Amino acid sequence: MIDIIRRAPQELDDTDHYQKFLEALGDLIAEHFGGARGTVTNDPGDGLGYTCGFHINECVPADGGVYRKYDRDVTWKDGKEEQ
């Protein structure tokens, strides 16, 4: 499956389809690991390519779960994101 996900940008015929794919993938991740998918964006000026944030909610484990390694700008303390 990871190979299919990696090839998705070349296989999907336009950026709109690819963005919808990333939104669906983000929803799936949030469904299984907690949190809520944020907006999928692609700002050519930021040099990041497509990005998708996740918003932490009560379904995310106290240690940040899978998200603790996803967003390295966030520090986890007492089961919460420090801003």
C-alpha positions, 0 to 999 in steps of 0.5 A, a space after each residue: 500500500 505504501 508503494 501505491 501512496 508514493 506513486 499517487 502523484 504520478 498516477 492521478 491525472 490532476 492536482 485536484 484529484 491528488 488533493 482529494 486523495 490526500 484529504 481522504 488519506 488524512 481522514 483515514 489517519 484521523 479516524 484510526 489515530 484520533 485528531 481531525 484532519 486540517 486543510 490540505 494545501 499546496 502553496 508553490 511559494 513555500 517550498 513544502 509541496 502539499 501539506 496537511 495539518 492534524 488538529 489534536 482532540 480527546 481521541 489522541 493519546 496523552 503522549 501525542 500518539 502518531 502525531 508526536 513525530 509528525 509535527 516536530 515543532 510541537 512539544 508534548 507536556 502532560 498529554 497536551 501540545 505546548 504552543 
